Amino acid sequence: MSTIQVADQTFVAAQPVRVGAAVAAPNRWRQWWPDLSLEVREDRAEQGIRWAVSGALTGTMEVWLEPALDGVILHYFLHAEPTGAFDSRKVLELNRIRRVAGKKMSFEIKGELEAGRKPGEPVG
């Protein structure tokens, strides 16, 4: 079992291909995870992306896009170990920091792709 375990999901009312493109844009990764280096292990386009993670953490990270209703459920997973020394009493804080970073990423994508869309309107 990894020290850092994050699993989260957010519904995004947008076409899977648009969500996949937003997640797969390498220029955004540094903004979302500034202390991590990501290496694409599997780019699944409208189904998501999987990375190997290094830097402040070593492990794996994935965004899986599951079609649902008129959009997708963006599932975010991170399984990793902190690099360097860390105090075991800080494990909860380390997990919270990574959970917040994942939610910030998913809400940014949601806000961007749903901007101007009123409830019930077709997705763009």
C-alpha positions in Angstrom: 0.0 0.0 0.0 1.3 3.5 -0.9 1.7 6.2 1.7 -0.1 8.7 -0.6 -3.5 7.3 -1.7 -5.9 9.6 -3.5 -9.1 8.6 -5.3 -11.6 11.3 -6.4 -14.2 11.9 -9.0 -15.9 14.9 -10.5 -18.7 15.1 -13.1 -17.9 17.3 -16.1 -20.7 18.1 -18.6 -18.6 18.1 -21.7 -17.7 15.8 -24.5 -15.1 13.2 -23.5 -12.7 14.2 -26.3 -12.6 17.8 -25.0 -12.0 16.6 -21.4 -9.3 14.2 -22.5 -7.6 17.0 -24.5 -7.7 19.3 -21.5 -6.1 16.7 -19.2 -3.5 15.6 -21.8 -2.1 19.1 -22.3 1.5 18.9 -20.9 1.8 22.7 -20.4 -0.9 22.4 -17.7 0.7 19.6 -15.7 3.3 21.9 -14.1 0.6 24.3 -13.0 -1.4 21.5 -11.4 1.5 19.5 -9.9 4.5 21.9 -9.8 6.7 19.6 -7.8 6.1 16.5 -9.9 7.6 15.2 -13.1 5.2 13.2 -15.2 6.0 10.7 -17.9 3.1 9.5 -20.0 2.7 5.7 -19.7 -0.6 5.5 -21.6 -2.5 8.3 -23.4 -6.0 7.0 -23.9 -7.4 10.2 -25.4 -11.1 10.5 -24.5 -10.7 7.7 -21.9 -7.9 9.5 -20.0 -4.2 9.3 -19.3 -1.8 7.4 -17.1 1.6 8.7 -15.8 4.6 7.6 -14.0 5.4 10.2 -11.3 8.8 11.3 -10.0 10.0 14.4 -8.1 8.5 15.0 -4.7 6.7 11.7 -5.1 7.4 8.4 -6.8 4.5 6.3 -8.1 1.7 6.4 -10.6 -1.2 8.8 -11.3 -4.2 8.4 -13.6 -7.2 10.4 -14.9 -9.8 8.0 -16.1 -12.7 9.4 -18.0 -16.0 7.4 -17.7 -18.8 8.5 -20.0 -21.9 9.4 -18.0 -25.1 11.1 -19.0 -24.2 14.1 -21.1 -20.5 14.2 -20.1 -17.9 12.2 -18.2 -17.0 11.3 -14.6 -13.4 12.4 -14.2 -11.8 9.9 -11.9 -8.4 10.9 -10.4 -6.1 8.4 -8.8 -2.6 8.9 -7.2 -0.6 6.1 -5.6 2.8 7.2 -4.5 5.6 7.5 -1.9 7.2 10.7 -0.8 10.8 11.1 -1.8 13.3 12.1 0.8 12.7 12.2 4.5 9.3 12.8 5.9 7.7 12.6 9.3 5.2 9.8 9.5 3.0 12.2 11.6 2.6 14.3 8.4 1.1 11.5 6.3 -2.5 12.9 6.6 -1.3 16.3 5.6 0.6 14.9 2.6 -2.5 13.1 1.5 -4.7 16.2 2.0 -2.3 18.4 -0.1 -2.5 15.9 -3.0 -6.3 15.5 -2.7 -6.7 19.3 -2.9 -4.4 19.5 -5.9 -6.4 16.8 -7.7 -9.7 18.6 -7.0 -8.3 21.9 -8.1 -7.3 20.3 -11.4 -10.7 18.7 -12.0 -12.7 21.9 -11.0 -10.5 24.0 -13.3 -11.3 21.7 -16.2 -15.0 21.6 -15.2 -15.2 25.4 -15.0 -13.4 25.9 -18.3 -15.4 23.4 -20.3 -18.8 24.1 -18.8 -18.4 27.9 -18.9 -21.6 29.6 -20.2 -23.5 26.4 -20.3 -26.9 26.5 -18.5 -28.2 23.4 -16.8 -30.0 21.2 -19.3 -28.3 22.7 -22.4 -26.5 20.3 -24.7 -22.8 19.9 -24.1 -20.3 21.6 -26.4 
